[in-house]
Amino acid sequence: MTCACNAVKLGTWLRVTNLRNGKAVIVKVNDRIHPGMKRVVDLTSTAAKKLGYTAAGLTRVKVEVLGRKKPE
């Protein structure tokens, strides 16, 4: 799964956790967000489904940087 993020370099792996239900996914940054957006991370629909918030559209998440190496 992938995401867009302006805070870290392209190719960085992130763990994104939904703060409402505790579900987490690991995604790779492969794109940038439009500079006018206030979001920290923009996930693919697949990642959003796994986090359980597609009906809400947006949710609060915790973002952890895992590094440039693919996590095990």
LINPE-V834313 format. One record per residue. N is the residue number from 1. RES is the residue in one letter. OMEGA is omega in radians with two decimals (999 if undefined). D_LAST is the distance of its C-alpha to the last C-alpha in whole Angstrom. Layout:
BEGIN
((N | RES | OMEGA | D_LAST) (N | RES | OMEGA | D_LAST))
END
This chain:
BEGIN
((1 | M | -3.07 | 14) (2 | T | 3.12 | 16) (3 | C | 3.02 | 19) (4 | A | -3.10 | 21) (5 | C | 3.10 | 22) (6 | N | -3.01 | 24) (7 | A | -3.10 | 23) (8 | V | -3.14 | 20) (9 | K | 3.03 | 20) (10 | L | -3.13 | 19) (11 | G | 3.13 | 16) (12 | T | 3.09 | 14) (13 | W | -3.13 | 11) (14 | L | 2.93 | 13) (15 | R | -3.13 | 12) (16 | V | -3.09 | 16) (17 | T | 3.06 | 17) (18 | N | -3.08 | 21) (19 | L | -3.14 | 23) (20 | R | -3.06 | 26) (21 | N | 3.08 | 23) (22 | G | 3.13 | 20) (23 | K | -3.10 | 18) (24 | A | 3.05 | 15) (25 | V | 3.04 | 13) (26 | I | -3.08 | 10) (27 | V | 3.10 | 12) (28 | K | 3.11 | 13) (29 | V | -3.13 | 17) (30 | N | -3.10 | 19) (31 | D | 3.10 | 22) (32 | R | 3.07 | 25) (33 | I | 3.07 | 27) (34 | H | -3.08 | 31) (35 | P | 3.14 | 32) (36 | G | -3.13 | 34) (37 | M | 3.12 | 31) (38 | K | -3.10 | 31) (39 | R | 3.04 | 27) (40 | V | -3.10 | 24) (41 | V | 3.10 | 22) (42 | D | -3.03 | 23) (43 | L | 3.00 | 20) (44 | T | -3.14 | 21) (45 | S | 3.11 | 23) (46 | T | 3.12 | 20) (47 | A | 3.12 | 18) (48 | A | 3.10 | 21) (49 | K | 3.14 | 22) (50 | K | 3.08 | 19) (51 | L | 3.04 | 20) (52 | G | 3.13 | 23) (53 | Y | -3.09 | 25) (54 | T | 3.13 | 27) (55 | A | -3.11 | 30) (56 | A | -3.11 | 30) (57 | G | 3.10 | 29) (58 | L | 3.06 | 28) (59 | T | 3.07 | 27) (60 | R | -3.12 | 26) (61 | V | 2.99 | 22) (62 | K | -3.13 | 20) (63 | V | 3.10 | 18) (64 | E | 3.10 | 15) (65 | V | -3.13 | 14) (66 | L | 3.12 | 11) (67 | G | -3.07 | 12) (68 | R | 3.11 | 12) (69 | K | 3.13 | 9) (70 | K | 3.12 | 7) (71 | P | 3.13 | 4) (72 | E | 999 | 0))
END
